[in-house]
Each structure stands twice: as structure tokens, then as C-alpha cells.
Amino acid sequence: MAAKRAAPLATLFSGLAARRAPGVLYHYTSQQGLIGIFQSGSFWATNIRYLNDAKEFELALELLDDVLHSKLQTASNKYDQALYTVLQESLNQASGSDVYVTSFSEDGDQLGQWRAYCPAGSGYAVGLLPAVLRRAHGSYDRLLLLRCLYDEDEHRTLLHRLIGLAETYIHDAKVAQSTNPDRVYREAFKLFDAWLPTVAAVIKHSSFSEEREWRLLAPTAFFDHEPPSVRSGRSMLIPYQQFALSDSETAMQVSSIVIGPTPHSSLAEQGVRALCVFHGTRNASIEVSDIPYRTW
């Protein structure tokens, strides 16, 4: 069943989120975050419902409900009507689904992200090769690196493809005549529910487009049912998991580190170099942002 659920995901994102990743992807963080990344050899993956976009996940569900409603209104036979009804019912269950994401950007020196994700005067953008990210946690079937989509046309294309996978499953099951109808629709419900969190995790509101975000993501099942850790947030406690990129005997494969706007650029650069040397990361390029943004 795992292979059956995972295989179609590649076709879902063809021509959309599956676009080739840039040479380096950057994760914005604080001083403490940077030290923690090197000490643990891992990145934190945050529960998607706790991210700073208040419409995370909900935007995809709202659009999907609209698409399914339209399909239900124009369905030409009772089999399609039953399928669309079942999938609409699944949306209430999906609203509580958990998927954990770590965010990266194509841009390693972007003012909006220094402001949003880093403390004033002490931000860092950690750059890694996409191939390094895809090796995280040693898993290849459930861990995905995907580009976020900000255009509603792409959103709807992706959602139509998702529904199309369920339609194909129902059609093939009917042709095979090997399963009773109730069981077929139950299985379609399960498959759709398994695919939906991944799809919803890359659908973002257009107002966030400047972030040019890519996400390393996995459903809760990726972590073998390990309970999440909890960190403090600005207004609530935030559940997170960890994506391991190296073990205690292997240095972090960091390609570059960009130091955000700071009043002490020379000393900040020396401090980062010392951190890299201490943890055995010797080939990372280190540069200081040239954005003339002052918070001190």
C-alpha cells in the first residue's frame, strides 16, 4: 500500500512543483538556530498549522472544496457523484492532518526574510545543496523537496490532478471487477487522504511569493510515530520534528552561509568561520549581506 500511495505523487507535480531546484537553497535562522543546526546536524521541521501564514493548509482545502463542488454539479453518472461526495467528506478529516515542513528559499539575501525570520542584527541564511536535503533522515519514499506554488491557476491544476488520481483509481477498480463498490470508495478515500497533505503543503497565498520558497516535508508517519518535540513561539507552543542531515561523526555539508545585516560584519564573519571549523565544516563560503538595512 505504501508504494501505491507514494508512486503517483511524482506525476502530480510534473511541470509544477517538480521544477529543478536551484544550485543552493537557503534556510533563514537566528544565532541560536545556527548553533543548533551545527550541534545536532539537523533542521527543525515545524507542524504546518503553526507557521506564520495564517492560511496554511486551509487555502488548499477551500480551493479543493470549490473544485469538487463544481465537479459534483456536472457529474454525468452516479459513480462520479459518489466519488466527489466521498472526497468532499474527506476534507473535514484533512483539516486536522499533520505534515511537518522545513522552509528554504532560492534567495539567500532577501530583506523580507531577514525581517520576518531573523532577530534584528543577528540573522543567518544557511545554504545547502538540494541533493543534501533529499538525503535527510536516510529516507527517499516519504520525504519530498518541493517548490511552493503561489499562482491560483497552478493551484487548481494541481488539485485537478489530485482528483484525477482518485478518478483513475476508481475507474481501474471498476474495470477489474475485483472489489465491491463500498470497498473501492473507502480505498479511494484513504489514498486521497494520504496524498492531500503533501499537495496542500505547497499551495501558498500569492502575497508570500517573494519568498521563493521550497519545502522539505513529510507526513507524521515519516517519523515512525515519534511524538513531536515542542518549542516556544511568540504566542503559543509549537510542535516540531527533526530532519537529520548528518550524524555525530559526519560534518555538516553546508555550501554557504550568508550573514544578515549586522553592525559588526567583520567580527560576525570570524565567529561563523570559528563555528564551521569547530564542527569540521571547512568548505562553506561565508559572506555578509550587502543590504543597507539598519536596526541598531
Residue frames as qw, qx, qy, qz and C-alpha x, y, z in Angstrom:
[[0.000, 0.884, 0.467, 0.000, 0.00, 0.00, 0.00],
 [0.326, -0.743, 0.081, 0.579, 2.86, 2.43, 0.78],
 [0.343, -0.117, 0.585, 0.726, 4.25, 2.10, -2.73],
 [0.147, 0.606, 0.705, 0.338, 0.78, 2.54, -4.24],
 [0.145, -0.914, -0.317, 0.209, 0.30, 5.77, -2.30],
 [0.368, -0.669, 0.225, 0.605, 3.73, 7.24, -2.95],
 [0.520, 0.101, 0.609, 0.590, 4.23, 6.48, -6.65],
 [0.259, 0.753, 0.510, 0.325, 1.61, 8.87, -8.14],
 [0.258, -0.860, -0.125, 0.422, 2.98, 11.89, -6.28],
 [0.422, -0.274, 0.438, 0.745, 5.73, 12.31, -8.88],
 [0.195, 0.442, 0.656, 0.580, 3.15, 12.77, -11.64],
 [0.138, -0.852, -0.476, 0.165, 1.16, 15.25, -9.57],
 [0.253, -0.829, 0.066, 0.495, 3.97, 17.81, -9.53],
 [0.607, 0.143, 0.498, 0.602, 5.24, 17.28, -13.08],
 [0.239, 0.561, 0.344, 0.714, 5.72, 20.70, -14.65],
 [0.349, -0.857, -0.151, -0.347, 4.72, 22.46, -11.42],
 [0.525, -0.792, 0.295, -0.098, 6.49, 21.91, -8.08],
 [0.920, -0.095, 0.261, 0.276, 8.83, 19.32, -9.58],
 [0.429, 0.872, -0.153, 0.182, 10.79, 22.07, -11.37],
 [0.774, 0.133, -0.347, 0.512, 14.53, 21.59, -10.94],
 [0.481, -0.820, -0.163, 0.262, 15.78, 23.14, -7.71],
 [0.244, 0.918, -0.276, 0.150, 18.39, 25.92, -7.89],
 [0.601, 0.410, -0.593, 0.346, 22.02, 25.22, -7.09],
 [0.244, 0.000, -0.697, 0.674, 21.67, 26.17, -3.41],
 [0.408, -0.678, -0.468, -0.395, 18.67, 26.57, -1.11],
 [0.168, 0.341, -0.464, 0.800, 18.81, 28.78, 1.98],
 [0.505, -0.607, -0.613, 0.019, 17.29, 28.43, 5.43],
 [0.005, -0.661, 0.177, -0.730, 16.97, 31.67, 7.43],
 [0.724, -0.459, -0.490, 0.157, 17.64, 31.40, 11.16],
 [0.309, -0.924, 0.128, -0.184, 18.96, 33.08, 14.31],
 [0.089, 0.655, -0.712, 0.236, 22.28, 32.76, 16.13],
 [0.566, -0.229, 0.707, -0.357, 20.85, 30.08, 18.38],
 [0.875, 0.359, 0.180, -0.271, 19.30, 28.34, 15.41],
 [0.557, 0.686, -0.468, 0.020, 22.59, 28.31, 13.52],
 [0.131, -0.509, 0.797, -0.298, 24.45, 26.85, 16.50],
 [0.727, -0.007, 0.562, -0.393, 21.72, 24.24, 16.97],
 [0.825, 0.509, -0.116, -0.217, 21.90, 23.18, 13.31],
 [0.414, 0.618, -0.651, 0.154, 25.63, 22.54, 13.59],
 [0.305, -0.386, 0.761, -0.423, 25.45, 20.86, 17.00],
 [0.726, 0.108, 0.562, -0.380, 22.60, 18.50, 16.10],
 [0.142, -0.157, 0.811, 0.546, 23.33, 18.03, 12.40],
 [0.108, 0.506, 0.846, 0.128, 19.66, 18.57, 11.74],
 [0.150, -0.209, -0.141, -0.956, 16.92, 21.07, 10.90],
 [0.289, 0.268, 0.705, -0.589, 13.65, 21.52, 12.73],
 [0.138, -0.275, -0.722, -0.620, 10.52, 20.65, 10.78],
 [0.234, 0.078, 0.432, -0.867, 7.52, 22.61, 12.04],
 [0.270, 0.486, 0.825, -0.101, 3.91, 21.45, 12.06],
 [0.192, 0.336, 0.460, 0.799, 2.42, 23.29, 9.08],
 [0.240, -0.779, -0.527, -0.242, -0.56, 24.60, 11.04],
 [0.497, -0.747, -0.162, 0.411, 1.81, 26.64, 13.26],
 [0.529, 0.134, 0.233, 0.805, 3.63, 28.56, 10.52],
 [0.065, -0.376, -0.173, 0.908, 3.34, 32.31, 10.03],
 [0.272, -0.075, -0.529, -0.800, 0.91, 32.07, 7.10],
 [0.447, 0.043, 0.578, -0.681, -2.50, 32.00, 8.79],
 [0.778, 0.331, -0.051, -0.531, -4.00, 30.38, 5.67],
 [0.070, 0.405, -0.905, -0.112, -1.57, 27.44, 5.56],
 [0.096, 0.118, 0.988, -0.026, -3.37, 24.27, 4.57],
 [0.318, 0.558, 0.582, -0.499, -6.78, 25.98, 4.74],
 [0.299, 0.581, -0.293, -0.698, -6.27, 27.70, 1.38],
 [0.144, 0.190, -0.903, -0.358, -5.84, 24.34, -0.35],
 [0.120, 0.323, 0.910, -0.230, -8.92, 22.89, 1.36],
 [0.311, 0.614, 0.275, -0.671, -11.05, 25.88, 0.37],
 [0.314, 0.495, -0.525, -0.617, -9.97, 25.65, -3.28],
 [0.068, 0.059, -0.985, -0.150, -10.41, 21.89, -3.33],
 [0.255, 0.439, 0.739, -0.442, -13.91, 22.16, -1.90],
 [0.375, 0.621, -0.031, -0.687, -14.75, 24.62, -4.68],
 [0.247, 0.373, -0.771, -0.452, -13.33, 22.32, -7.39],
 [0.037, 0.119, 0.989, -0.076, -15.17, 19.27, -6.02],
 [0.336, 0.515, 0.501, -0.609, -18.41, 21.21, -5.77],
 [0.399, 0.556, -0.323, -0.654, -18.14, 22.16, -9.44],
 [0.192, 0.215, -0.923, -0.257, -17.40, 18.57, -10.44],
 [0.177, 0.262, 0.886, -0.340, -20.29, 17.28, -8.39],
 [0.403, 0.554, 0.225, -0.693, -22.65, 19.70, -10.12],
 [0.514, 0.560, -0.410, -0.504, -21.61, 18.47, -13.57],
 [0.297, -0.235, 0.925, 0.014, -21.07, 14.75, -12.84],
 [0.555, 0.187, -0.460, -0.667, -22.68, 12.65, -15.56],
 [0.726, -0.097, -0.665, -0.148, -23.05, 9.35, -13.68],
 [0.712, -0.658, -0.068, -0.235, -23.67, 8.04, -10.18],
 [0.874, -0.102, -0.165, 0.445, -20.13, 6.64, -9.82],
 [0.372, 0.395, -0.109, 0.833, -18.53, 10.06, -10.23],
 [0.397, -0.684, -0.079, -0.607, -21.15, 11.64, -7.99],
 [0.866, -0.472, -0.162, 0.035, -20.37, 9.10, -5.28],
 [0.742, 0.084, -0.151, 0.648, -16.63, 9.70, -5.63],
 [0.138, 0.528, -0.054, 0.836, -16.85, 13.50, -5.41],
 [0.608, -0.660, -0.123, -0.424, -19.18, 13.22, -2.41],
 [0.896, -0.304, -0.172, 0.274, -16.72, 10.92, -0.65],
 [0.586, 0.229, -0.109, 0.770, -13.80, 13.26, -1.40],
 [0.160, -0.669, -0.025, -0.726, -15.69, 16.30, -0.14],
 [0.776, -0.593, -0.133, -0.169, -16.41, 14.45, 3.09],
 [0.841, -0.046, -0.196, 0.502, -12.69, 13.75, 3.43],
 [0.252, 0.634, -0.105, 0.724, -11.91, 17.48, 3.66],
 [0.552, -0.736, 0.046, -0.390, -13.24, 17.74, 7.21],
 [0.927, -0.310, 0.032, 0.211, -10.88, 14.98, 8.25],
 [0.696, 0.376, -0.023, 0.612, -7.98, 16.51, 6.32],
 [0.067, -0.874, 0.043, -0.480, -8.25, 19.80, 8.22],
 [0.659, -0.696, 0.265, -0.104, -6.66, 18.06, 11.20],
 [0.931, 0.228, -0.066, 0.279, -3.90, 16.37, 9.19],
 [0.415, -0.817, 0.275, 0.291, -0.32, 16.95, 10.25],
 [0.809, 0.436, -0.002, 0.395, 2.58, 17.47, 7.91],
 [0.513, -0.727, 0.081, 0.449, 5.95, 18.80, 9.03],
 [0.602, 0.725, 0.093, 0.321, 7.94, 21.22, 6.90],
 [0.503, -0.526, 0.098, 0.678, 11.32, 22.92, 6.87],
 [0.411, 0.886, 0.204, -0.073, 11.40, 26.05, 4.73],
 [0.564, -0.234, 0.333, 0.719, 14.15, 27.10, 2.33],
 [0.337, 0.857, 0.117, -0.371, 14.43, 29.92, -0.19],
 [0.765, 0.465, 0.166, 0.413, 16.07, 30.33, -3.58],
 [0.180, 0.827, -0.112, 0.521, 17.31, 33.72, -2.36],
 [0.717, -0.238, -0.445, 0.481, 20.00, 33.84, 0.31],
 [0.259, -0.194, -0.209, 0.923, 19.88, 37.59, 0.87],
 [0.131, -0.562, -0.582, -0.573, 16.30, 38.84, 0.85],
 [0.060, -0.304, 0.333, -0.891, 15.25, 41.76, 3.03],
 [0.688, -0.316, -0.149, -0.636, 11.75, 40.50, 3.76],
 [0.883, -0.151, -0.444, 0.036, 13.12, 37.24, 5.13],
 [0.396, 0.194, -0.510, 0.739, 15.75, 38.90, 7.29],
 [0.316, -0.307, 0.182, -0.879, 12.90, 40.89, 8.81],
 [0.793, -0.212, -0.214, -0.530, 10.45, 38.00, 9.16],
 [0.950, -0.108, -0.292, 0.003, 12.60, 35.11, 10.32],
 [0.683, 0.119, -0.362, 0.623, 15.72, 36.53, 11.98],
 [0.384, -0.780, -0.285, 0.404, 16.37, 38.68, 15.05],
 [0.249, 0.964, -0.039, 0.084, 17.49, 42.21, 14.25],
 [0.009, 0.855, -0.514, 0.068, 21.22, 42.34, 13.62],
 [0.313, -0.414, 0.852, -0.061, 21.87, 38.61, 14.06],
 [0.862, 0.300, 0.220, -0.345, 20.35, 36.61, 11.21],
 [0.222, -0.411, 0.808, 0.358, 21.90, 33.88, 9.06],
 [0.825, 0.365, -0.062, -0.427, 20.92, 32.11, 5.84],
 [0.518, -0.355, 0.767, 0.130, 22.34, 28.57, 5.73],
 [0.621, 0.509, -0.335, -0.494, 22.81, 27.34, 2.17],
 [0.587, -0.185, 0.788, 0.016, 22.66, 23.65, 1.27],
 [0.198, 0.188, -0.758, -0.592, 22.66, 21.67, -1.97],
 [0.764, -0.034, -0.058, -0.642, 19.25, 20.16, -2.80],
 [0.747, 0.154, -0.646, -0.029, 20.90, 16.72, -3.01],
 [0.182, 0.176, -0.738, 0.625, 21.99, 17.03, 0.63],
 [0.484, -0.065, 0.302, -0.818, 18.46, 17.92, 1.69],
 [0.811, 0.083, -0.340, -0.469, 16.97, 14.96, -0.17],
 [0.600, 0.154, -0.755, 0.213, 19.22, 12.62, 1.77],
 [0.288, -0.420, 0.448, -0.735, 17.87, 13.85, 5.11],
 [0.713, -0.197, 0.452, -0.498, 16.89, 11.13, 7.57],
 [0.183, -0.249, 0.927, 0.213, 18.02, 8.44, 5.10],
 [0.480, 0.439, 0.731, -0.208, 14.53, 8.15, 3.57],
 [0.055, -0.142, 0.531, 0.834, 13.57, 8.59, -0.08],
 [0.054, -0.404, -0.848, -0.338, 9.93, 7.49, -0.36],
 [0.204, -0.789, -0.577, 0.056, 8.11, 9.81, 2.02],
 [0.310, -0.660, -0.021, 0.684, 10.47, 12.78, 2.25],
 [0.498, 0.661, 0.419, 0.374, 9.96, 15.36, -0.50],
 [0.253, -0.426, 0.045, 0.867, 11.66, 18.58, -1.54],
 [0.279, 0.637, 0.652, 0.301, 9.09, 20.68, -3.41],
 [0.129, 0.129, 0.074, 0.980, 8.69, 24.22, -4.70],
 [0.162, 0.527, 0.609, -0.570, 5.78, 26.20, -3.26],
 [0.175, 0.453, 0.622, 0.614, 3.14, 27.42, -5.69],
 [0.028, -0.378, -0.330, 0.865, 1.71, 30.95, -5.46],
 [0.277, 0.109, -0.415, -0.860, -0.38, 31.17, -8.62],
 [0.640, 0.109, 0.496, -0.577, -4.05, 30.16, -8.39],
 [0.761, 0.424, -0.317, -0.374, -4.00, 28.61, -11.87],
 [0.382, 0.374, -0.831, 0.153, -1.19, 26.31, -10.73],
 [0.353, -0.123, 0.710, -0.597, -3.13, 25.61, -7.52],
 [0.766, 0.244, 0.206, -0.558, -6.18, 24.49, -9.46],
 [0.656, 0.461, -0.569, -0.182, -4.14, 22.47, -11.95],
 [0.122, 0.323, -0.878, 0.332, -2.52, 20.60, -9.08],
 [0.487, 0.031, 0.619, -0.615, -5.86, 19.95, -7.36],
 [0.792, 0.356, -0.121, -0.481, -7.45, 18.71, -10.59],
 [0.506, 0.419, -0.754, 0.011, -4.54, 16.29, -10.95],
 [0.165, -0.196, 0.826, -0.503, -5.08, 15.10, -7.39],
 [0.698, 0.203, 0.354, -0.588, -8.74, 14.41, -8.07],
 [0.687, 0.474, -0.434, -0.339, -7.75, 12.77, -11.35],
 [0.172, 0.346, -0.906, 0.172, -5.66, 10.20, -9.47],
 [0.422, 0.073, 0.729, -0.534, -8.69, 9.22, -7.41],
 [0.714, 0.427, 0.000, -0.555, -10.82, 9.06, -10.57],
 [0.508, 0.473, -0.700, -0.165, -8.27, 6.79, -12.24],
 [0.086, -0.196, 0.915, -0.342, -8.18, 4.52, -9.21],
 [0.593, 0.240, 0.498, -0.586, -11.99, 4.19, -9.20],
 [0.684, 0.505, -0.274, -0.450, -12.08, 3.53, -12.96],
 [0.343, 0.420, -0.840, -0.007, -9.38, 0.84, -12.78],
 [0.256, -0.064, 0.852, -0.451, -11.09, -0.83, -9.82],
 [0.684, 0.338, 0.262, -0.591, -14.44, -0.89, -11.64],
 [0.624, 0.509, -0.503, -0.315, -12.84, -2.39, -14.76],
 [0.150, 0.336, -0.914, 0.173, -11.10, -5.07, -12.71],
 [0.751, -0.288, -0.286, -0.520, -14.40, -6.01, -11.05],
 [0.605, 0.092, -0.723, 0.321, -12.36, -7.41, -8.21],
 [0.153, -0.110, -0.602, 0.776, -13.73, -5.41, -5.30],
 [0.028, -0.724, -0.689, 0.009, -17.15, -4.42, -4.06],
 [0.174, 0.758, 0.177, 0.604, -18.08, -0.73, -4.63],
 [0.493, -0.862, -0.051, -0.106, -18.08, 0.23, -0.95],
 [0.790, -0.388, 0.169, 0.443, -14.57, -1.05, -0.50],
 [0.562, 0.428, 0.247, 0.663, -13.40, 0.72, -3.66],
 [0.047, -0.859, -0.121, -0.496, -14.68, 4.09, -2.42],
 [0.677, -0.729, 0.040, 0.092, -13.20, 3.53, 1.06],
 [0.778, -0.114, 0.213, 0.580, -9.83, 2.82, -0.51],
 [0.342, 0.643, 0.225, 0.647, -10.10, 5.90, -2.74],
 [0.370, -0.898, -0.081, -0.222, -10.84, 7.92, 0.40],
 [0.774, -0.528, 0.135, 0.321, -7.70, 6.56, 2.10],
 [0.676, 0.195, 0.257, 0.662, -5.47, 7.23, -0.90],
 [0.104, 0.801, 0.209, 0.552, -6.80, 10.75, -1.35],
 [0.535, -0.842, -0.016, -0.069, -6.32, 11.44, 2.36],
 [0.804, -0.300, 0.181, 0.480, -2.71, 10.21, 2.09],
 [0.532, 0.369, 0.276, 0.710, -1.89, 12.45, -0.90],
 [0.041, -0.901, -0.318, -0.294, -3.72, 15.59, 0.19],
 [0.500, -0.806, -0.003, 0.315, -1.36, 16.83, 2.97],
 [0.595, -0.156, 0.368, 0.697, 1.58, 16.86, 0.57],
 [0.254, 0.580, 0.488, 0.600, -0.39, 18.76, -2.05],
 [0.243, -0.915, -0.302, -0.109, -1.80, 21.25, 0.45],
 [0.627, -0.596, 0.025, 0.501, 1.66, 21.94, 1.89],
 [0.456, -0.043, 0.351, 0.816, 2.91, 23.60, -1.32],
 [0.056, 0.710, 0.507, 0.485, -0.16, 25.75, -2.03],
 [0.345, -0.409, -0.322, 0.781, 0.55, 29.24, -0.67],
 [0.166, 0.896, 0.343, -0.227, -1.11, 32.63, -0.91],
 [0.600, 0.632, 0.110, 0.478, 0.31, 34.90, -3.62],
 [0.174, -0.954, 0.117, -0.213, 1.31, 37.55, -1.05],
 [0.703, -0.568, 0.394, 0.166, 4.18, 35.27, 0.04],
 [0.855, 0.494, 0.074, 0.137, 5.60, 34.85, -3.49],
 [0.198, 0.880, -0.388, 0.192, 8.70, 36.99, -2.86],
 [0.624, -0.554, 0.542, -0.100, 9.99, 34.28, -0.52],
 [0.617, 0.487, -0.579, -0.218, 10.50, 31.87, -3.46],
 [0.550, -0.438, 0.625, -0.339, 10.09, 29.03, -1.01],
 [0.646, 0.153, -0.733, -0.151, 10.95, 25.37, -1.31],
 [0.661, -0.470, 0.338, -0.477, 9.88, 22.91, 1.38],
 [0.313, 0.198, -0.924, 0.090, 11.39, 19.75, 2.75],
 [0.613, -0.204, 0.203, -0.735, 8.31, 17.96, 4.01],
 [0.311, 0.005, -0.950, -0.026, 6.94, 14.71, 5.34],
 [0.646, -0.494, -0.293, -0.503, 3.70, 13.50, 6.92],
 [0.556, -0.613, 0.426, -0.366, 3.67, 12.49, 10.57],
 [0.992, -0.022, 0.112, -0.047, 4.11, 8.82, 9.58],
 [0.596, 0.655, -0.364, 0.289, 7.60, 9.65, 8.29],
 [0.071, -0.633, 0.581, -0.507, 8.79, 9.94, 11.88],
 [0.508, -0.035, -0.858, 0.069, 7.64, 6.42, 12.80],
 [0.536, -0.674, -0.447, -0.243, 5.06, 7.77, 15.23],
 [0.486, -0.092, -0.411, 0.766, 7.67, 9.52, 17.37],
 [0.120, -0.874, -0.434, 0.183, 5.94, 12.20, 19.45],
 [0.380, 0.739, 0.005, 0.556, 6.94, 15.72, 18.37],
 [0.433, -0.216, -0.361, 0.797, 9.13, 17.97, 20.46],
 [0.031, -0.905, -0.411, -0.103, 7.78, 21.37, 21.46],
 [0.444, 0.057, -0.099, 0.889, 9.45, 24.77, 21.31],
 [0.007, -0.670, -0.411, 0.618, 8.32, 28.18, 22.46],
 [0.313, 0.530, 0.473, 0.631, 6.72, 30.54, 19.95],
 [0.029, 0.265, -0.081, 0.960, 5.65, 34.17, 20.11],
 [0.535, -0.218, 0.094, -0.811, 2.09, 33.35, 21.17],
 [0.938, -0.110, 0.056, -0.325, 1.93, 29.56, 21.59],
 [0.537, -0.407, 0.722, 0.158, 3.95, 26.37, 21.96],
 [0.615, 0.564, -0.339, -0.435, 4.94, 24.93, 18.56],
 [0.900, -0.100, 0.424, 0.030, 5.29, 21.18, 17.76],
 [0.401, 0.745, -0.482, -0.228, 8.30, 20.19, 15.64],
 [0.971, -0.047, 0.179, 0.150, 10.29, 17.19, 14.47],
 [0.212, -0.746, 0.480, 0.411, 13.88, 16.99, 13.23],
 [0.853, 0.517, -0.073, 0.009, 15.30, 16.15, 9.81],
 [0.657, -0.557, 0.369, 0.349, 18.78, 14.70, 10.38],
 [0.572, 0.791, -0.204, -0.077, 21.38, 15.74, 7.80],
 [0.477, 0.508, -0.662, 0.275, 24.46, 14.24, 9.45],
 [0.823, -0.453, -0.338, 0.057, 25.41, 12.10, 12.41],
 [0.496, -0.846, 0.135, 0.140, 27.85, 12.76, 15.24],
 [0.691, -0.288, 0.442, 0.494, 30.79, 11.50, 13.14],
 [0.472, 0.443, 0.497, 0.578, 30.00, 13.39, 9.91],
 [0.111, -0.310, -0.074, 0.941, 30.44, 17.12, 9.32],
 [0.413, 0.701, 0.428, -0.395, 27.51, 19.13, 8.05],
 [0.485, 0.211, 0.533, 0.661, 27.62, 19.55, 4.26],
 [0.088, 0.865, 0.282, -0.405, 26.91, 23.27, 4.25],
 [0.617, 0.493, 0.289, 0.542, 27.63, 25.06, 0.96],
 [0.209, 0.434, -0.045, 0.875, 27.40, 28.65, 2.16],
 [0.283, -0.658, -0.574, 0.397, 26.33, 30.90, 4.99],
 [0.135, 0.609, 0.167, 0.764, 25.10, 34.43, 4.44],
 [0.286, -0.359, -0.538, 0.707, 25.31, 36.73, 7.46],
 [0.052, 0.825, 0.528, 0.195, 22.40, 39.13, 7.64],
 [0.113, 0.779, -0.059, 0.614, 22.68, 42.91, 8.11],
 [0.735, -0.522, -0.301, 0.312, 24.73, 43.50, 11.25],
 [0.055, -0.985, 0.151, -0.060, 26.70, 46.35, 12.85],
 [0.432, -0.647, 0.617, 0.114, 29.71, 44.04, 13.34],
 [0.858, 0.437, -0.139, -0.232, 30.16, 42.36, 9.96],
 [0.415, 0.588, -0.676, 0.160, 33.86, 41.52, 10.33],
 [0.260, -0.313, 0.792, -0.455, 33.51, 40.01, 13.80],
 [0.807, 0.147, 0.299, -0.487, 30.32, 38.20, 12.78],
 [0.771, 0.494, -0.377, -0.139, 32.15, 36.60, 9.85],
 [0.187, 0.492, -0.795, 0.301, 35.02, 35.48, 12.11],
 [0.533, -0.157, 0.631, -0.541, 32.51, 33.95, 14.52],
 [0.882, 0.295, 0.050, -0.365, 30.84, 31.93, 11.76],
 [0.593, 0.544, -0.591, 0.048, 34.20, 30.70, 10.48],
 [0.120, -0.400, 0.799, -0.433, 35.08, 29.55, 14.00],
 [0.746, 0.038, 0.425, -0.511, 31.77, 27.67, 14.25],
 [0.841, 0.441, -0.220, -0.224, 32.39, 25.92, 10.92],
 [0.375, 0.541, -0.721, 0.215, 35.95, 24.93, 11.82],
 [0.384, -0.306, 0.703, -0.515, 34.88, 23.62, 15.25],
 [0.792, 0.159, 0.445, -0.386, 32.29, 21.34, 13.64],
 [0.551, -0.123, 0.730, 0.385, 34.52, 20.23, 10.76],
 [0.514, 0.741, 0.428, 0.061, 32.73, 22.17, 8.01],
 [0.459, -0.496, 0.238, 0.697, 35.64, 23.69, 6.16],
 [0.310, 0.135, 0.603, 0.723, 34.47, 24.36, 2.60],
 [0.089, 0.804, 0.586, -0.054, 31.45, 26.56, 3.15],
 [0.271, 0.412, 0.103, 0.864, 31.63, 30.02, 1.60],
 [0.256, -0.665, -0.526, 0.465, 30.81, 32.81, 4.06],
 [0.197, 0.380, 0.233, 0.873, 29.60, 36.22, 3.04],
 [0.021, -0.425, -0.504, 0.752, 27.88, 39.21, 4.60],
 [0.278, 0.752, 0.593, 0.073, 24.66, 40.69, 3.28],
 [0.301, 0.039, 0.131, 0.944, 25.11, 43.91, 1.33],
 [0.152, -0.737, -0.557, -0.351, 21.56, 45.10, 2.03],
 [0.166, 0.288, -0.310, 0.891, 21.80, 48.54, 3.71],
 [0.572, -0.591, -0.427, -0.377, 19.23, 47.70, 6.37],
 [0.203, 0.309, -0.593, 0.715, 19.91, 49.11, 9.85],
 [0.613, -0.586, -0.466, -0.252, 18.12, 48.06, 13.05],
 [0.683, -0.381, -0.337, 0.524, 20.72, 49.29, 15.54]]
